[in-house]
Amino acid sequence: MRHHTLWIGVSSTLILATACSDSTGPHVDKLQEALAQSKVSLSESVRAGESSVSGGMAIRAALLVDVAPEYSVGALGSGTMHDVRVSIVSGSIISSHVLGAAADPCPGSIPIADAITIAEGRAKGTAVKVQPDDDDQCLREVQVLSGSTLWEVKLDRDGSVLEVEKADGDGN
């Protein structure tokens, strides 16, 4: 039951993070507006989210723009998954709540903050989302906004770039 609750919470966060995602269009416009207001990067939000949880390790992070823009960081700590919300302006923690019991889905994979740095360099833009790959949780998918195009950069567990492509219509 606890794992079921965890996945409901994680799924809800992912739905919010990916709603209306496309490589161009209204969602990209909202991302651009939020990034123009932001004084904090996705990497900085990851560090804030991780440090707010005892033994914290981020598994996913996203810039949410459907309501008031904020970062959502999924951080593991002490055997539980936490949804930590971070201000895009100050980097302070807005809220944090436990989603349920969890463990690292792929020990030894590149840290999220490192994956963001690599992907931003490769796509020459600003990361707005990072998560485990749908097909292999040991891979990282990073969405990077470059101009008006949203790119997906897939990284191997060691940080090597496996693929760069435009984000598809459903954000996956």
C-alpha positions in Angstrom: 0.0 0.0 0.0 2.8 2.4 0.8 4.4 1.9 -2.6 1.0 2.5 -4.2 0.7 5.8 -2.4 4.2 6.8 -3.4 3.5 6.1 -7.1 0.3 8.0 -6.9 2.1 11.0 -5.5 5.0 10.8 -8.0 2.6 10.3 -10.9 0.6 13.4 -9.8 3.8 15.4 -9.8 4.8 14.1 -13.2 1.4 14.9 -14.6 1.7 18.4 -13.4 5.2 18.7 -14.7 4.4 17.3 -18.2 0.9 18.7 -18.8 0.8 20.5 -22.1 4.5 19.9 -22.8 5.6 20.3 -26.4 8.8 21.2 -28.2 7.2 24.5 -29.2 3.9 26.3 -28.4 2.0 27.6 -25.3 3.9 25.4 -22.8 7.2 26.6 -24.1 5.9 30.2 -23.9 5.1 29.6 -20.2 8.5 28.1 -19.6 10.2 31.1 -21.2 8.2 33.5 -19.1 9.0 31.6 -15.9 12.7 31.4 -16.8 12.7 35.2 -17.4 11.4 35.7 -13.8 13.6 33.1 -12.3 16.8 33.9 -10.3 17.3 30.2 -9.5 18.3 27.5 -11.9 16.9 23.9 -11.9 20.3 22.8 -10.6 20.1 25.2 -7.7 16.6 24.0 -6.9 17.9 20.4 -6.9 20.6 21.3 -4.4 18.0 23.2 -2.2 15.6 20.2 -2.4 18.4 17.7 -1.5 19.7 19.8 1.4 16.1 20.1 2.8 15.8 16.4 3.3 18.0 14.3 5.6 20.4 12.4 3.4 18.6 13.9 0.4 19.2 12.7 -3.2 17.2 14.1 -6.0 15.6 11.6 -8.4 13.6 14.2 -10.5 13.0 17.9 -10.8 10.9 20.1 -12.9 9.9 23.7 -13.5 6.2 23.8 -13.0 4.3 26.5 -14.9 0.7 25.6 -14.9 -0.1 27.9 -11.9 2.4 30.1 -10.2 5.9 29.0 -11.4 7.9 26.9 -9.0 10.3 24.1 -9.0 9.3 20.6 -7.9 12.1 18.3 -6.7 11.5 14.7 -5.9 14.2 13.9 -3.3 14.8 10.6 -1.5 15.9 10.7 2.1 15.7 8.3 5.0 13.8 5.7 2.9 11.1 8.1 1.8 10.3 10.2 -1.3 9.7 13.9 -0.6 8.1 16.4 -3.0 9.9 19.6 -2.3 8.7 22.9 -3.8 11.3 25.6 -4.3 10.8 29.3 -5.2 12.1 30.2 -8.7 13.1 33.7 -7.3 14.6 33.1 -3.9 15.5 29.4 -4.0 13.8 29.0 -0.6 11.7 26.0 0.2 8.0 26.7 -0.3 6.7 23.4 0.9 7.8 19.8 1.4 5.8 16.7 2.0 6.4 13.0 2.1 5.0 11.0 -0.7 5.8 7.5 0.8 8.5 4.9 1.1 11.1 4.7 -1.6 14.6 3.6 -2.5 17.1 4.7 -5.1 15.8 3.1 -8.4 19.3 3.0 -9.8 22.3 3.3 -7.4 25.4 4.7 -9.1 23.6 6.8 -11.7 25.0 10.3 -12.4 23.6 12.8 -9.9 20.8 14.9 -11.2 22.7 18.2 -10.9 25.5 16.8 -13.0 23.1 15.5 -15.6 21.6 19.0 -15.9 25.0 20.6 -16.4 25.9 18.1 -19.2 22.5 18.4 -20.9 22.5 22.2 -20.8 25.9 22.3 -22.4 24.9 19.8 -25.1 21.6 21.5 -26.0 22.9 25.0 -25.4 20.0 26.1 -23.2 18.4 26.0 -19.8 17.2 22.8 -18.2 13.5 22.8 -17.1 13.0 19.1 -16.2 15.0 16.0 -15.4 13.8 12.5 -14.6 14.6 8.8 -15.0 14.1 7.5 -18.5 10.7 5.8 -19.2 12.4 2.7 -20.5 15.4 2.4 -18.2 15.4 4.1 -14.8 19.2 4.2 -14.8 19.2 6.7 -17.7 18.4 10.4 -17.2 16.2 12.4 -19.5 16.7 16.1 -19.3 14.5 18.7 -21.1 16.4 21.8 -22.1 14.9 25.0 -23.5 17.0 26.6 -26.1 15.4 29.6 -27.6 11.9 28.6 -28.4 12.7 24.8 -28.8 12.4 22.2 -26.1 15.0 19.5 -26.4 15.3 16.1 -24.7 18.8 15.0 -23.9 19.2 11.3 -22.8 22.2 10.5 -20.6 23.7 7.1 -19.7 24.2 6.4 -16.0 27.8 7.7 -16.3 26.7 11.0 -18.0 27.6 10.2 -21.6 25.0 11.6 -24.0 23.1 8.9 -25.7 20.5 11.0 -27.7 19.4 14.6 -28.4 16.0 15.2 -30.0 13.2 17.7 -30.0 10.7 17.0 -27.2 7.6 15.3 -28.5 4.0 16.5 -28.0 3.4 14.6 -24.8 6.6 15.7 -23.1 8.1 12.2 -22.9 
